[in-house]
Amino acid sequence: MGLHLIVFLSVIAVFLFALTAVAGFYWKKSRTTSKSQWEQLIARYTFVDRDSIQQIAFDHIDGSGWVRNDEAARSLNSSEIWKLIGGMQGLDVLEKNCAVLIDMACYLQRWYPEAMTTADQLRKSAEEIQWHVGRLKSAVVPGKLESEFADYARPAIASYYLMTRRVLALYEGANFPELIKLQRTI
C-alpha cells in the first residue's frame, strides 16, 4: 500500500467519523426537542369531562358522526347541557382545546404526512365551533342565551368530540409511542 492510499483512507475515516458524530448530535437534539414540544402540547390541553362530552355529542350525532333524526335525538335541554359542559366557561375551554388538537395533528406531520389532511379537517371543525360559541356569546347580551344554548352548544360539542376522535385515530394510525398518554389526556 502506498503512502497516498493510507493518507486518503485516514482522511475518509476521519470524515466519516465526524459526519456520524454530527448526525448523532442532531438526532439526539431533535429527539429531546421533540419530546419537550410534545410535553408542552399535553400541558396546554385543559382537562374536560369526556363522559359529559360524549353524552352531549351522542344526543346530537350517532356513533358514525351523522346528525341524529330519531325520536330520542336532542333530548337534553339547555340546562342539562349547561351543567354537563360547565356553561360558557366550559365552551371556552373546548374552544381553546381545539387549537391544541390542531397543533397535535401538525406536530405529527413531521413523521406522518397523512396528518396534514386531518389537520385541515380539524381547522374546519374548530372554525365551526368558534362560530357556534360566537353565536352563544352574542346571545348573552340580549338575554337569549337560555333559549339558544342547546341549539348552538350541542353541535359545537359534537364537533369537538369528533375532533378528539380524529386526533386519536391519527395517532393510532401512526403508531405514536405516546398514544396511551394521549388517550388518557383527551
Kinemage of the C-alpha trace (Angstrom):
@kinemage 1
@onewidth
@group {chain A} dominant
@subgroup {mainchain}
@vectorlist {calphas} color= white
{ca met a 1} P 0.000 0.000 0.000
{ca gly a 2} L 1.260 3.386 -0.872
{ca leu a 3} L 1.516 6.318 1.475
{ca his a 4} L -1.073 8.232 -0.549
{ca leu a 5} L -3.620 5.444 -0.123
{ca ile a 6} L -3.072 5.331 3.656
{ca val a 7} L -3.481 9.122 3.937
{ca phe a 8} L -6.570 9.001 1.715
{ca leu a 9} L -8.210 6.238 3.782
{ca ser a 10} L -7.332 8.067 7.026
{ca val a 11} L -8.955 11.266 5.755
{ca ile a 12} L -12.058 9.328 4.692
{ca ala a 13} L -12.233 7.606 8.111
{ca val a 14} L -11.936 10.947 9.965
{ca phe a 15} L -14.561 12.484 7.689
{ca leu a 16} L -16.993 9.594 8.234
{ca phe a 17} L -16.422 9.713 11.999
{ca ala a 18} L -17.080 13.481 12.059
{ca leu a 19} L -20.177 13.076 9.896
{ca thr a 20} L -21.526 10.328 12.169
{ca ala a 21} L -20.830 12.416 15.273
{ca val a 22} L -22.644 15.456 13.842
{ca ala a 23} L -25.595 13.343 12.713
{ca gly a 24} L -25.799 11.700 16.140
{ca phe a 25} L -25.708 15.076 17.878
{ca tyr a 26} L -28.556 16.498 15.793
{ca trp a 27} L -30.595 13.292 16.054
{ca lys a 28} L -30.323 13.400 19.856
{ca lys a 29} L -31.150 17.110 19.877
{ca ser a 30} L -34.221 16.588 17.691
{ca arg a 31} L -35.448 13.771 19.954
{ca thr a 32} L -35.027 15.972 23.038
{ca thr a 33} L -36.707 18.956 21.369
{ca ser a 34} L -39.469 16.753 20.001
{ca lys a 35} L -40.187 15.268 23.424
{ca ser a 36} L -40.293 18.707 25.058
{ca gln a 37} L -42.624 20.006 22.336
{ca trp a 38} L -44.904 17.013 22.913
{ca glu a 39} L -44.920 17.655 26.674
{ca gln a 40} L -45.766 21.308 26.041
{ca leu a 41} L -48.702 20.299 23.846
{ca ile a 42} L -50.039 17.963 26.509
{ca ala a 43} L -49.579 20.673 29.157
{ca arg a 44} L -51.593 23.178 27.074
{ca tyr a 45} L -54.573 20.844 26.888
{ca thr a 46} L -57.196 21.574 29.549
{ca phe a 47} L -58.994 18.583 31.003
{ca val a 48} L -62.679 18.232 30.177
{ca asp a 49} L -65.061 15.522 31.328
{ca arg a 50} L -65.027 13.083 28.402
{ca asp a 51} L -68.186 11.324 29.572
{ca ser a 52} L -70.152 14.579 29.555
{ca ile a 53} L -68.764 15.499 26.131
{ca gln a 54} L -69.728 12.094 24.776
{ca gln a 55} L -73.206 12.226 26.318
{ca ile a 56} L -73.931 15.620 24.748
{ca ala a 57} L -72.352 14.602 21.430
{ca phe a 58} L -74.416 11.421 21.182
{ca asp a 59} L -77.525 13.469 21.896
{ca his a 60} L -76.780 15.183 18.569
{ca ile a 61} L -74.885 12.602 16.470
{ca asp a 62} L -74.745 8.839 16.137
{ca gly a 63} L -71.644 6.681 16.536
{ca ser a 64} L -70.539 7.339 12.955
{ca gly a 65} L -70.808 11.119 13.282
{ca trp a 66} L -74.060 11.669 11.401
{ca val a 67} L -76.669 14.014 12.858
{ca arg a 68} L -79.393 12.021 14.548
{ca asn a 69} L -83.002 12.490 13.496
{ca asp a 70} L -84.652 9.800 15.600
{ca glu a 71} L -87.136 10.499 18.388
{ca ala a 72} L -84.518 10.214 21.134
{ca ala a 73} L -82.238 12.770 19.480
{ca arg a 74} L -81.765 16.151 21.120
{ca ser a 75} L -83.372 15.014 24.372
{ca leu a 76} L -81.031 17.054 26.593
{ca asn a 77} L -82.369 20.517 27.326
{ca ser a 78} L -80.337 23.715 27.718
{ca ser a 79} L -79.971 23.491 31.493
{ca glu a 80} L -78.768 19.870 31.329
{ca ile a 81} L -76.185 20.716 28.655
{ca trp a 82} L -75.170 23.815 30.651
{ca lys a 83} L -74.482 21.665 33.738
{ca leu a 84} L -72.688 18.901 31.814
{ca ile a 85} L -70.375 21.252 29.940
{ca gly a 86} L -69.872 23.870 32.651
{ca gly a 87} L -71.640 26.757 30.972
{ca met a 88} L -69.879 29.283 28.808
{ca gln a 89} L -66.587 28.657 30.652
{ca gly a 90} L -66.734 25.017 29.538
{ca leu a 91} L -67.311 26.070 25.940
{ca asp a 92} L -64.367 28.476 26.189
{ca val a 93} L -62.198 25.553 27.316
{ca leu a 94} L -63.354 23.488 24.331
{ca glu a 95} L -62.574 26.373 22.019
{ca lys a 96} L -59.027 26.669 23.427
{ca asn a 97} L -58.529 22.902 23.298
{ca cys a 98} L -59.397 22.972 19.587
{ca ala a 99} L -56.187 24.899 18.939
{ca val a 100} L -54.228 22.280 20.895
{ca leu a 101} L -55.824 19.434 18.908
{ca ile a 102} L -54.847 21.150 15.652
{ca asp a 103} L -51.305 21.639 16.954
{ca met a 104} L -51.194 17.941 17.880
{ca ala a 105} L -52.077 16.989 14.311
{ca cys a 106} L -49.480 19.431 12.958
{ca tyr a 107} L -46.880 18.036 15.356
{ca leu a 108} L -47.382 14.564 13.930
{ca gln a 109} L -46.963 15.808 10.338
{ca arg a 110} L -43.179 15.647 10.702
{ca trp a 111} L -43.214 11.854 10.718
{ca tyr a 112} L -46.630 11.060 9.326
{ca pro a 113} L -47.529 13.191 6.264
{ca glu a 114} L -51.120 11.916 6.268
{ca ala a 115} L -51.668 14.122 9.322
{ca met a 116} L -51.928 17.174 7.049
{ca thr a 117} L -55.392 16.158 5.844
{ca thr a 118} L -56.568 15.602 9.397
{ca ala a 119} L -55.129 18.951 10.494
{ca asp a 120} L -57.144 20.675 7.759
{ca gln a 121} L -60.321 18.863 8.850
{ca leu a 122} L -59.645 19.876 12.441
{ca arg a 123} L -59.230 23.522 11.407
{ca lys a 124} L -62.621 23.449 9.698
{ca ser a 125} L -64.224 21.865 12.755
{ca ala a 126} L -62.583 24.464 15.007
{ca glu a 127} L -64.000 27.244 12.840
{ca glu a 128} L -67.446 25.677 13.155
{ca ile a 129} L -67.074 25.521 16.940
{ca gln a 130} L -65.909 29.139 17.059
{ca trp a 131} L -68.957 30.151 15.041
{ca his a 132} L -71.353 28.344 17.413
{ca val a 133} L -69.631 29.726 20.521
{ca gly a 134} L -69.641 33.188 18.968
{ca arg a 135} L -73.391 32.931 18.423
{ca leu a 136} L -73.827 31.996 22.088
{ca lys a 137} L -71.631 34.869 23.245
{ca ser a 138} L -73.709 37.275 21.187
{ca ala a 139} L -76.901 35.800 22.683
{ca val a 140} L -75.735 36.679 26.210
{ca val a 141} L -76.276 40.408 25.713
{ca pro a 142} L -79.920 40.398 24.570
{ca gly a 143} L -80.813 37.686 27.109
{ca lys a 144} L -81.462 34.930 24.574
{ca leu a 145} L -78.749 32.627 25.881
{ca glu a 146} L -81.029 30.159 27.648
{ca ser a 147} L -83.313 29.677 24.667
{ca glu a 148} L -80.447 29.313 22.172
{ca phe a 149} L -77.870 27.489 24.291
{ca ala a 150} L -78.819 23.929 23.326
{ca asp a 151} L -79.170 24.805 19.630
{ca tyr a 152} L -75.591 26.076 19.375
{ca ala a 153} L -73.799 24.244 22.186
{ca arg a 154} L -74.922 20.768 21.115
{ca pro a 155} L -73.405 20.871 17.576
{ca ala a 156} L -70.268 22.620 18.878
{ca ile a 157} L -69.716 19.901 21.474
{ca ala a 158} L -70.441 17.162 18.923
{ca ser a 159} L -67.838 18.703 16.589
{ca tyr a 160} L -65.349 18.838 19.440
{ca tyr a 161} L -65.996 15.189 20.265
{ca leu a 162} L -65.377 14.225 16.632
{ca met a 163} L -62.152 16.269 16.641
{ca thr a 164} L -60.837 14.296 19.610
{ca arg a 165} L -61.712 11.015 17.876
{ca arg a 166} L -59.893 12.127 14.709
{ca val a 167} L -56.754 13.052 16.639
{ca leu a 168} L -56.770 9.734 18.499
{ca ala a 169} L -57.294 7.796 15.259
{ca leu a 170} L -54.484 9.751 13.617
{ca tyr a 171} L -52.022 8.968 16.394
{ca glu a 172} L -53.139 5.349 16.491
{ca gly a 173} L -52.608 5.038 12.730
{ca ala a 174} L -49.117 6.493 13.091
{ca asn a 175} L -48.266 4.072 15.919
{ca phe a 176} L -47.199 7.019 18.043
{ca pro a 177} L -45.351 5.868 21.175
{ca glu a 178} L -47.184 8.308 23.465
{ca leu a 179} L -50.656 7.162 22.325
{ca ile a 180} L -51.646 5.808 25.738
{ca lys a 181} L -50.834 9.128 27.401
{ca leu a 182} L -52.817 10.938 24.718
{ca gln a 183} L -55.791 8.626 25.221
{ca arg a 184} L -55.762 9.401 28.947
{ca thr a 185} L -55.492 13.123 28.239
{ca ile a 186} L -58.162 13.711 25.624
